[in-house]
Amino acid sequence: MSQTVMNQTFSQTFVRIIRKAKTQQSVYLVFAWLALVVIVLTFIALVGQLLLEGMPRLRAEFFTNFASRHAERAGILAAWVGSLMVIGVTMITALPLALATGVYLEEYAPKSKWVLLIELNIANLASVPSIIYGLLALGVFVYTLGLGQSVLTAGLTLALLILPMLIVTTREAIRAVPLSVREAAYALGSTRWQTVRHHVLPYASPGILTGVILSVSRALGETAPIITIGALSYIAFLPPPPSSAEFPFINFDWLFAGFTVLPIQMFNWTSRPEAAFAANAAAAGLVLLVLTLFLNAVAIYLRQHIRKQMQW
Amino acid sequence: MLAAGLSVATTLGIVLVLVTESVHFFHTVALSDFLTDTVWMPLFAEPRYGVLPLIGGTLVTAGVALTLAVPLGLGVAIFLAEFASKKTRETLKPALELLAGIPTVVYGYFALNAVIPLLQLFIPELPGFNMLGAGLVMGIAIVPYMASLSEDALRAVPVHLREAAAAMGATQLQTAWQVVMPAARSGIVAALVLSVARAIGETMIVSIAAGMQPKLSANPLEQAQTASAYIVSVVLGDLPHGSVGYQSIFAVGLVLFLLTLILNMLAQIVRLRSVRL
């Protein structure tokens, strides 16, 4: 074979290899875009379906009526008030615990086996299925502690559920505060606690807030653990108000009252065969979707914003 | 310190509750029946407690979900990490995170009222509840999770590896597939394992759309109950505290917990073993 012929076959082979690689890349890119299109279309279909079915139901009465046997008259009053109360309990319990754990693990804890164990454990808890938390609550809060199927039980259950996530985001926010801030505080004679309280936490607070908002959104949409504690009864009353005109002005009876929450109400309506209730479910789903998407959007915006603003 | 201990206490609490109630359950039901019997009929006059149909239902729905979620999630992750411009990435990534925030009960409604009717147009004999529809929607719900975790893993791979591949004349896809992916292997495996755990533990979508009858079947076109959906179906009915039926949900929960625990541990081990480049 002459030199030129050999060169020719070589270059042909090269061209073939390059073409093949380029075709593969084009095929992949088509696939990636298709994947994105599928995801976006699904999302549009999901929202569209809810709008189509649920929009006619979304009138003012829907927010001020209790659930009812008559689909057209049914509303989500008990559900949204219940959601508000449950999430109140959840955040009041979970936030101080998450802050304490986050600060301890980032600022105080020595590098020991015990701390490694806690870290592994938190990572594991974060991915335990939520229904397992429901079983824990059923065994401990409902029966052992006798709290019943109350606002308090639901709030504490969700607090346990979001705690790992809240701890992780708190730690990340604290870790993002540069060492120089701490060193400056120490150089001026602050104690460790003063440094944390007056310097680290204020700088970390936007990041912590992001975590809080994401947790609220998660708690708002969580259904399985609350069903598991047995709260799927027909609720046509509100828990007693937390404040009253007579002494002592504040009462905690609402903590022990029966309740329902938005996702439960939606699940309840979804599992009924009548089409009229499916419309109610769609309307409740729309309310839920708007709330969670809004909260998530705020959290994501906040995070991007911090990322841009904080140039240490 | 005390607060940090609470997380350990939660885990211990979960194990304690699940194990004690399960022990009561296994006083009535032999462990061997539980693990090998192929019929789950806890509420019949002659109850049979074979957990296999529930595990089968769980695995089939999870399988359908992952068949959809893994290629889509990974494809999107590679695109975001290796191909997308900064601007595209900064629009798509938050959008994905937004999707991850949709409550699963909403996805369940969507599966039952939109996806299954749509599937029935193509497969007329499909029942109103089935594992295919529930699994597909669950897959869509998991894509953002899978994509986000894998993208983090891919982006953690240092740029000089990509530059070296490019200098050797590799296309972007060859670089992504043959250099970046192997380097990010541990992170991607962890993402995969966590997605599996998520699919196994997912409750609302399957409770709403996969059906309520335990049935040992590998055919996703049929309806079947998953382990998580069984727990929901029992607590919806009014079983008295202390009955065998009540205890059975803790036994099923224990199985579920152990499955996800093993998967999580696997993910942790892979992650801890990963070599920093």
Interface residues (C-beta under 8 A of the other chain):
Chain A: A21 K22 Q24 Q25 Y28 L29 F31 A32 W33 A35 L36 V38 I39 T42 F43 A45 L46 Q49 L50 E53 P96 L97 A98 A100 T101 Y104 L105 Y108 A109 V115 L117 I118 L120 N121 I122 A123 N124 L125 S127 V128 P129 S130 I131 I132 Y133 G134 L135 L136 L138 G139 V140 Y143 L160 L163 P164 I167 L214 S217 R218 L220 G221 E222 T223 A224 I227 T228 I229 G230 L232 P263 M266 F267 T270 S271 A278 A281 A282 G285 L288 L289 T292 L293 L295 N296 A297 I300 Q304
Chain B: M1 L2 A3 A4 G5 L6 S7 V8 T10 T11 G13 I14 V17 L18 T20 E21 P71 L72 G75 V76 I78 F79 F83 E90 L92 P94 L96 E97 L98 L99 G101 I102 P103 T104 V105 V106 Y107 G108 Y109 F110 L112 N113 A114 I140 V143 P144 A170 T171 Q172 L173 Q174 L194 A197 R198 I200 G201 E202 T203 M204 S207 I208 S228 I231 V232 V235 L236 H241 I249 F250 G253 L256 F257 T260 L261 N264 M265 A267 Q268
